[in-house]
Amino acid sequence: MNAVIDFLVGDLLVTPTILIGLLVLIGYLLQRAGTVKTVTGTIGAMVGMQLIIFGGSQFSSTFRPITEAVCAVTGIQGYIMDSYAMKAASQEALGDRFGWMGFVFLIAFAVNLVLVFFGKYTKAKGIFLTGNAGTAHSQAMLWLLFANFALPSVATVVISGVIVGIYWAYSTTLAAGVVDEITEGGGFTVGHNQQIGIWLFGRLAPKLAGKKPIDCEEMSLPGWLAIFNNNVTSVCILMFLFVGAFCIPLGFDGITELAGGQHWLIYLIMVGVQFSMYMVILLQGVRMLCSELTESFQGIQQKLVPNAIPAIDVAALLPFSPNAATFGFLFCTLGTVISMVILLLMGSPIMVLPGFTPLFFSGGPIGVVANKKGGLRAVIICCLLLGVIQTFGTVWAITQISYPTATGWSGMFDLATFWPALIQVLRWIGGIFGITV
C-alpha cells in the first residue's frame, strides 16, 4: 500500500507533464483520432508543458541567489515570501508527521475529481493538475491545522485533504471565466496559488480602465523608445535595469563575486538576456500545449466528465501579454517595497522579505489579466495593490503557524488572503468546541 501511495504522490500525480500527457492521450483515444494524431498530440502536449515548467522554474532559480546575496549583505532578517521557503518550513515543523502529506494530497485529488464529476450539481469544473503546487498546499494545510487545532491525527489528515480538494475544485472554477477570456478560448484554467486573485482582479481591472485604455502590447512609443514595442527586447532591458538596481547594495565587487568571477556588467546583461529567453521558451510551450489540450480535452468533456476544465500552471498565462507580465512584476515589487517600509515604520515584529516567486508568478499573471481587462492603468493599480495585499497577508498567515523559527510563507495571493481567513474562521468555530490550540 505504501509503495502505491509513494508512486502516486511521489511520481505520477506530482508530475504535471505526465498528467497532461495522460489526459491528452485519453482525450484523443475517446475521439478515435487515429494513431498518428494521438501519439504526436500527446508528445507535443507533454513537451509544451515541460517547456512551461522549465521556463517558469528558471525565473526563480536565476533570481533566488541574487535575493540571498542582497539579504546577506544588508543584514536584513525576516520571513521570506517564497513557496520553496514555505515547503522547507512546513517539512521541518511537521517533522515525523510530514509523510502524512501524501494522504492529504490523495484525499484532495479524490475530492476534486468527485466534485467535478458531479459538476451538474456542484458547479465545479476545474481539475487541479499542478502537482508541485498541490504538494505545497497539502503540506501547508496539514501544518496550519496541527498548529491551530487539537484534533486526532487521522481527523487532521482527512480534514486537510477535504479542505484542499474543495479549494482546488472551486478556486480553479472561479478563475476559469477570466482565463478563458484572457486566452481567447485557451481551453484551460489556472491551478496554482492565485486563482481567487485572478478572479478578483479580473473584476476590478475594468473599473480602473479609464476612458481610453492603453494596451501594454500595443503601446506605440516614439523615437528610440520604440525598442520597447518588442516584448523580447523590453523584457531583457527592463530586467537588466531591475536586477541592476536590486543589486546596488552588493557593489561592483559583490556582483562580481555573485557571478563567480564574471565581470559585473556582463553578468547583469546576461541575466536580462536569460529572462527574455525564458519568456520565449514559455511562449513556445504555451502554443504547443494549448493547441493539443484544447482539441483533445473535448473527448473527455463529451464522453467522461462534461464541462471539466484542466487547471494548469499559472505560467501558462504569461505569454498572452508578455509586456504586461513584466510591468505587473515591477509594480508588484514596488507595492511590496512600500509595504516593507510601512511595516518598518510601524515597528512590526514580523518583517517580510520579497521572494521572486510571488512577485513574478502573481504579479506577472495579474498584470496580464489587468492589461487585457483594463490596460496599463489597471496593471499599475492592480499590481501595486497586489504587492501590498500579499505582504500584509503574509504577516497575517505567519501569525497562525506557531513556529517562530520558520523561514517563510508562500506569500502568493490566495495563501495570503483566503487561506489565513479560512483558518481564522475555523479558529472561531473551533473555539466554541474548545479544540483550538
C-alpha positions as CSV (number, residue, x, y, z in Angstrom):
1,M,0.0,0.0,0.0
2,N,2.8,2.4,0.9
3,A,4.6,1.6,-2.4
4,V,1.4,2.5,-4.3
5,I,1.0,5.8,-2.4
6,D,4.7,6.6,-2.9
7,F,4.3,6.1,-6.6
8,L,1.1,8.2,-6.9
9,V,2.3,11.1,-4.7
10,G,6.0,10.8,-5.3
11,D,5.9,10.3,-9.1
12,L,2.7,10.2,-11.0
13,L,0.3,12.8,-9.6
14,V,3.0,15.4,-8.8
15,T,4.5,15.3,-12.4
16,P,2.2,17.7,-14.4
17,T,3.9,16.7,-17.7
18,I,2.8,13.0,-17.2
19,L,-0.7,14.0,-16.1
20,I,-1.2,16.3,-19.0
21,G,0.1,13.6,-21.4
22,L,-2.4,11.1,-19.9
23,L,-5.3,13.5,-20.3
24,V,-4.4,14.3,-23.9
25,L,-3.9,10.6,-24.7
26,I,-7.3,9.7,-23.1
27,G,-9.0,12.6,-24.9
28,Y,-7.7,11.6,-28.3
29,L,-8.5,7.9,-27.7
30,L,-12.1,8.8,-26.8
31,Q,-12.3,10.8,-30.0
32,R,-10.8,7.9,-32.0
33,A,-8.4,10.5,-33.5
34,G,-6.1,7.8,-35.0
35,T,-2.7,6.5,-34.0
36,V,-0.6,9.3,-35.6
37,K,-2.6,12.2,-34.2
38,T,-2.9,10.5,-30.8
39,V,0.9,9.9,-30.4
40,T,2.1,13.2,-31.9
41,G,-0.5,15.2,-30.0
42,T,0.3,13.5,-26.7
43,I,4.0,14.0,-27.0
44,G,3.5,17.6,-28.3
45,A,1.4,18.5,-25.3
46,M,4.0,16.9,-22.9
47,V,6.9,18.8,-24.5
48,G,4.9,22.0,-24.4
49,M,4.1,21.5,-20.7
50,Q,7.7,20.8,-19.9
51,L,8.8,24.0,-21.7
52,I,6.4,25.9,-19.5
53,I,7.7,24.3,-16.3
54,F,11.3,24.7,-17.3
55,G,10.9,28.4,-18.3
56,G,9.0,29.2,-15.1
57,S,11.4,27.4,-12.8
58,Q,14.4,29.2,-14.4
59,F,13.0,32.6,-13.5
60,S,13.1,31.7,-9.8
61,S,16.4,29.8,-9.8
62,T,18.1,32.7,-11.5
63,F,16.8,35.3,-9.1
64,R,17.0,33.4,-5.8
65,P,20.8,33.6,-5.3
66,I,20.6,37.4,-6.0
67,T,18.0,37.8,-3.2
68,E,20.0,35.7,-0.8
69,A,23.2,37.7,-1.5
70,V,21.4,41.1,-1.0
71,C,19.9,39.9,2.3
72,A,23.2,38.7,3.5
73,V,25.0,42.0,2.7
74,T,22.3,44.2,4.1
75,G,21.8,42.1,7.2
76,I,18.0,42.2,6.8
77,Q,16.4,39.2,8.5
78,G,12.8,38.2,8.3
79,Y,10.3,35.8,6.8
80,I,10.7,35.2,3.1
81,M,7.7,35.3,0.8
82,D,8.5,32.2,-1.3
83,S,6.8,28.9,-1.9
84,Y,10.1,27.0,-1.5
85,A,10.7,28.6,1.9
86,M,7.2,27.6,2.9
87,K,7.8,24.0,1.8
88,A,11.1,23.8,3.8
89,A,9.5,25.4,6.9
90,S,6.4,23.1,6.8
91,Q,8.6,20.0,6.4
92,E,10.7,21.0,9.4
93,A,7.7,21.9,11.5
94,L,5.8,18.7,10.7
95,G,8.8,16.5,11.5
96,D,7.8,12.8,11.6
97,R,4.3,13.7,10.5
98,F,5.5,15.1,7.2
99,G,4.9,11.8,5.4
100,W,1.1,12.2,6.1
101,M,1.2,14.9,3.4
102,G,0.8,12.1,0.8
103,F,-2.5,11.1,2.2
104,V,-3.7,14.7,2.3
105,F,-2.8,15.0,-1.4
106,L,-4.6,11.9,-2.4
107,I,-7.7,12.8,-0.5
108,A,-7.7,16.3,-2.0
109,F,-7.3,14.9,-5.5
110,A,-10.2,12.5,-5.0
111,V,-12.4,15.2,-3.6
112,N,-11.6,17.4,-6.5
113,L,-12.4,14.7,-9.0
114,V,-15.7,13.8,-7.3
115,L,-16.8,17.4,-7.2
116,V,-16.1,17.9,-10.9
117,F,-17.7,14.6,-11.9
118,F,-20.9,15.7,-10.2
119,G,-20.4,19.2,-11.6
120,K,-24.1,19.3,-12.8
121,Y,-24.9,19.7,-9.1
122,T,-21.7,21.1,-7.5
123,K,-21.0,23.6,-10.4
124,A,-17.3,22.7,-10.0
125,K,-15.3,22.4,-13.3
126,G,-11.5,22.7,-12.6
127,I,-9.3,19.6,-12.2
128,F,-6.1,20.7,-10.4
129,L,-3.1,19.3,-12.3
130,T,-0.2,21.3,-11.0
131,G,1.5,18.7,-8.8
132,N,4.3,20.9,-7.3
133,A,1.8,23.5,-6.1
134,G,-0.6,20.7,-4.9
135,T,2.0,19.1,-2.6
136,A,2.8,22.6,-1.2
137,H,-0.9,23.1,-0.4
138,S,-1.1,19.7,1.2
139,Q,1.9,20.4,3.4
140,A,0.8,23.9,4.3
141,M,-2.8,22.9,5.3
142,L,-1.6,20.0,7.4
143,W,0.8,22.4,9.1
144,L,-1.9,25.0,9.7
145,L,-4.3,22.5,11.2
146,F,-1.8,20.9,13.5
147,A,-0.6,24.4,14.6
148,N,-4.1,25.7,15.4
149,F,-6.3,22.7,16.4
150,A,-6.1,19.9,19.0
151,L,-7.6,17.2,16.8
152,P,-6.7,13.5,16.4
153,S,-4.1,12.9,13.7
154,V,-6.4,10.9,11.4
155,A,-9.1,13.7,11.6
156,T,-6.5,16.3,10.8
157,V,-5.3,14.5,7.7
158,V,-8.8,13.9,6.4
159,I,-10.0,17.5,7.1
160,S,-6.8,18.9,5.5
161,G,-7.4,16.8,2.3
162,V,-11.1,17.7,2.1
163,I,-10.4,21.4,2.5
164,V,-7.6,21.4,-0.1
165,G,-9.7,19.4,-2.6
166,I,-12.6,21.8,-2.2
167,Y,-10.2,24.7,-2.7
168,W,-8.8,23.2,-5.8
169,A,-12.2,22.5,-7.4
170,Y,-13.8,25.9,-6.7
171,S,-10.8,28.3,-7.0
172,T,-9.9,26.9,-10.4
173,T,-13.6,27.1,-11.4
174,L,-13.7,30.7,-10.2
175,A,-10.8,31.7,-12.3
176,A,-11.9,29.8,-15.4
177,G,-14.1,32.5,-16.9
178,V,-11.4,35.2,-16.7
179,V,-8.7,32.8,-18.0
180,D,-10.9,31.8,-21.0
181,E,-11.4,35.4,-21.8
182,I,-7.7,36.3,-21.5
183,T,-6.5,33.3,-23.6
184,E,-9.4,33.7,-26.1
185,G,-10.7,30.2,-25.5
186,G,-7.5,28.5,-24.5
187,G,-9.4,25.6,-23.1
188,F,-7.8,25.6,-19.6
189,T,-7.9,27.4,-16.3
190,V,-5.2,28.1,-13.7
191,G,-4.3,25.7,-10.9
192,H,-1.7,27.3,-8.8
193,N,-1.7,29.9,-5.9
194,Q,-3.6,32.9,-7.1
195,Q,-6.8,31.7,-8.7
196,I,-9.0,33.8,-6.4
197,G,-6.7,36.7,-7.1
198,I,-7.2,36.3,-10.9
199,W,-10.9,36.3,-10.5
200,L,-10.9,39.3,-8.1
201,F,-8.6,41.5,-10.3
202,G,-10.4,40.3,-13.4
203,R,-13.5,42.0,-11.9
204,L,-11.6,45.1,-10.6
205,A,-9.5,45.9,-13.7
206,P,-12.3,47.0,-16.0
207,K,-13.3,49.6,-13.3
208,L,-9.8,51.1,-13.5
209,A,-9.5,51.2,-17.2
210,G,-10.3,54.9,-17.8
211,K,-11.8,56.3,-20.9
212,K,-9.0,55.2,-23.3
213,P,-7.3,52.1,-22.0
214,I,-3.7,51.6,-23.2
215,D,-2.8,48.0,-24.1
216,C,0.7,47.2,-22.9
217,E,1.2,45.1,-26.0
218,E,0.2,47.8,-28.5
219,M,2.0,50.8,-26.9
220,S,3.5,52.8,-29.8
221,L,6.5,54.5,-28.3
222,P,8.2,57.3,-30.3
223,G,11.8,57.6,-31.4
224,W,14.4,55.3,-29.7
225,L,11.7,54.2,-27.1
226,A,10.2,52.2,-30.0
227,I,12.6,49.4,-29.0
228,F,10.3,48.6,-26.1
229,N,7.5,47.8,-28.6
230,N,9.2,44.4,-29.0
231,N,8.4,42.3,-25.9
232,V,11.6,40.2,-26.2
233,T,13.7,43.5,-26.1
234,S,11.6,45.1,-23.4
235,V,11.8,42.1,-21.0
236,C,15.6,42.0,-21.5
237,I,16.2,45.7,-20.9
238,L,13.7,46.1,-18.0
239,M,15.1,43.0,-16.2
240,F,18.6,44.2,-16.7
241,L,17.7,47.6,-15.1
242,F,15.6,46.0,-12.3
243,V,18.2,43.4,-11.3
244,G,21.0,46.0,-11.5
245,A,19.1,48.3,-9.2
246,F,18.3,45.5,-6.8
247,C,22.0,44.5,-6.7
248,I,23.2,48.1,-5.7
249,P,23.8,47.0,-2.0
250,L,26.3,44.4,-3.3
251,G,28.5,46.9,-5.1
252,F,30.5,46.0,-8.2
253,D,32.8,43.6,-6.2
254,G,29.8,41.9,-4.7
255,I,28.1,41.4,-8.0
256,T,31.3,40.0,-9.5
257,E,31.5,37.6,-6.6
258,L,27.9,36.6,-7.1
259,A,28.7,36.0,-10.7
260,G,31.5,33.6,-9.9
261,G,34.2,36.0,-11.1
262,Q,32.5,37.1,-14.2
263,H,32.5,40.9,-14.8
264,W,29.5,42.5,-13.1
265,L,28.3,44.2,-16.3
266,I,28.4,41.1,-18.3
267,Y,26.6,39.2,-15.6
268,L,23.8,41.8,-15.4
269,I,23.4,41.8,-19.2
270,M,23.2,38.0,-19.3
271,V,20.6,38.0,-16.6
272,G,18.4,40.3,-18.7
273,V,19.0,38.1,-21.8
274,Q,18.2,34.9,-19.8
275,F,14.9,36.3,-18.5
276,S,13.9,37.2,-22.1
277,M,14.9,33.7,-23.2
278,Y,12.8,32.1,-20.6
279,M,9.8,34.2,-21.7
280,V,10.4,32.9,-25.3
281,I,10.5,29.3,-24.0
282,L,7.2,29.9,-22.1
283,L,5.6,31.3,-25.2
284,Q,6.6,28.3,-27.3
285,G,5.4,25.9,-24.6
286,V,2.0,27.5,-24.3
287,R,1.5,27.4,-28.0
288,M,2.3,23.7,-28.1
289,L,0.3,22.8,-25.1
290,C,-2.8,24.8,-25.7
291,S,-3.3,23.7,-29.3
292,E,-3.3,20.0,-28.2
293,L,-5.1,20.4,-24.9
294,T,-8.0,22.4,-26.4
295,E,-8.6,19.8,-29.1
296,S,-8.1,16.6,-27.1
297,F,-9.9,17.6,-24.0
298,Q,-13.2,17.8,-25.9
299,G,-13.2,14.0,-25.9
300,I,-13.1,13.9,-22.1
301,Q,-15.7,16.6,-21.8
302,Q,-18.0,14.8,-24.2
303,K,-17.5,11.2,-23.1
304,L,-16.4,11.2,-19.4
305,V,-16.8,14.5,-17.4
306,P,-19.0,17.1,-19.0
307,N,-17.7,20.7,-18.7
308,A,-14.4,19.6,-16.9
309,I,-11.6,22.1,-17.4
310,P,-7.9,21.2,-16.9
311,A,-6.2,23.6,-14.3
312,I,-2.5,24.0,-15.1
313,D,0.5,26.1,-14.0
314,V,-0.1,29.9,-13.9
315,A,3.0,30.4,-16.0
316,A,0.8,29.5,-19.0
317,L,-0.8,33.0,-18.8
318,L,2.4,35.0,-19.1
319,P,2.9,34.7,-22.9
320,F,-0.6,36.1,-23.6
321,S,0.7,39.6,-22.7
322,P,4.5,39.5,-22.0
323,N,4.9,43.3,-21.6
324,A,2.1,43.4,-19.1
325,A,3.6,40.5,-17.2
326,T,6.9,42.4,-16.9
327,F,5.1,45.6,-15.8
328,G,3.0,43.5,-13.4
329,F,6.1,42.1,-11.8
330,L,7.7,45.5,-11.5
331,F,4.7,47.2,-9.9
332,C,4.0,44.3,-7.6
333,T,7.6,44.6,-6.4
334,L,7.1,48.3,-5.8
335,G,3.9,47.6,-3.8
336,T,5.9,45.1,-1.7
337,V,8.7,47.5,-1.0
338,I,6.2,50.2,0.0
339,S,4.6,47.6,2.4
340,M,8.0,46.7,3.9
341,V,8.7,50.4,4.6
342,I,5.2,50.6,6.3
343,L,6.0,47.5,8.4
344,L,9.3,49.0,9.4
345,L,7.7,52.4,10.4
346,M,5.1,50.5,12.4
347,G,7.7,48.7,14.3
348,S,6.2,45.3,13.3
349,P,7.8,42.3,15.0
350,I,7.4,40.5,11.7
351,M,9.4,41.7,8.6
352,V,8.5,40.1,5.3
353,L,11.2,39.9,2.6
354,P,10.2,39.6,-1.1
355,G,10.9,36.4,-2.9
356,F,10.9,36.3,-6.7
357,T,8.1,33.7,-6.9
358,P,5.2,35.7,-5.5
359,L,6.4,38.9,-7.2
360,F,6.6,37.4,-10.7
361,F,4.2,34.5,-10.6
362,S,1.4,36.6,-9.0
363,G,2.4,40.0,-10.3
364,G,3.0,38.7,-13.9
365,P,-0.3,36.9,-14.4
366,I,-2.3,39.6,-12.6
367,G,-0.6,42.1,-14.9
368,V,-1.7,40.0,-17.9
369,V,-5.3,39.9,-16.6
370,A,-5.4,43.6,-15.7
371,N,-4.0,44.6,-19.1
372,K,-6.5,42.5,-21.0
373,K,-9.4,43.8,-18.9
374,G,-8.3,47.4,-18.3
375,G,-5.0,48.3,-19.9
376,L,-1.8,49.9,-18.5
377,R,-3.6,52.0,-15.8
378,A,-5.3,48.9,-14.4
379,V,-1.9,47.0,-14.4
380,I,-0.3,49.7,-12.4
381,I,-3.0,50.0,-9.8
382,C,-3.9,46.3,-9.5
383,C,-0.3,45.2,-9.1
384,L,0.7,47.9,-6.6
385,L,-2.4,46.7,-4.6
386,L,-1.3,43.1,-5.1
387,G,2.1,43.8,-3.6
388,V,0.5,45.4,-0.5
389,I,-2.1,42.6,-0.1
390,Q,0.5,39.8,-0.4
391,T,2.9,41.4,2.1
392,F,0.4,42.1,4.9
393,G,-1.5,38.9,4.1
394,T,1.8,37.0,4.6
395,V,2.2,38.7,8.0
396,W,-1.3,37.5,8.9
397,A,-0.5,34.0,7.8
398,I,2.7,33.9,9.8
399,T,0.9,34.7,13.0
400,Q,-1.1,31.5,12.5
401,I,1.8,29.0,12.0
402,S,3.0,29.0,15.6
403,Y,6.6,28.3,14.5
404,P,8.9,31.3,15.2
405,T,11.9,29.8,13.5
406,A,10.1,29.2,10.2
407,T,11.9,30.6,7.2
408,G,8.8,31.9,5.4
409,W,5.4,31.6,3.8
410,S,4.3,31.3,0.2
411,G,3.1,34.9,0.0
412,M,1.1,34.3,-3.2
413,F,-2.3,35.9,-3.3
414,D,-4.6,33.0,-2.3
415,L,-2.3,31.9,0.5
416,A,-2.1,35.4,1.8
417,T,-5.8,36.1,1.8
418,F,-8.2,33.2,1.6
419,W,-6.1,30.7,3.5
420,P,-5.5,32.8,6.6
421,A,-9.1,34.0,6.5
422,L,-10.3,30.4,6.4
423,I,-8.1,29.4,9.4
424,Q,-9.4,32.4,11.3
425,V,-13.0,31.4,10.7
426,L,-12.2,27.8,11.7
427,R,-10.5,29.0,14.9
428,W,-13.7,30.9,15.8
429,I,-15.7,27.8,15.2
430,G,-13.1,25.6,17.0
431,G,-13.1,27.9,20.0
432,I,-16.8,27.2,20.5
433,F,-16.0,23.5,20.9
434,G,-12.7,24.0,22.7
435,I,-10.5,22.4,20.1
436,T,-8.2,25.3,19.3
437,V,-4.6,25.4,20.4
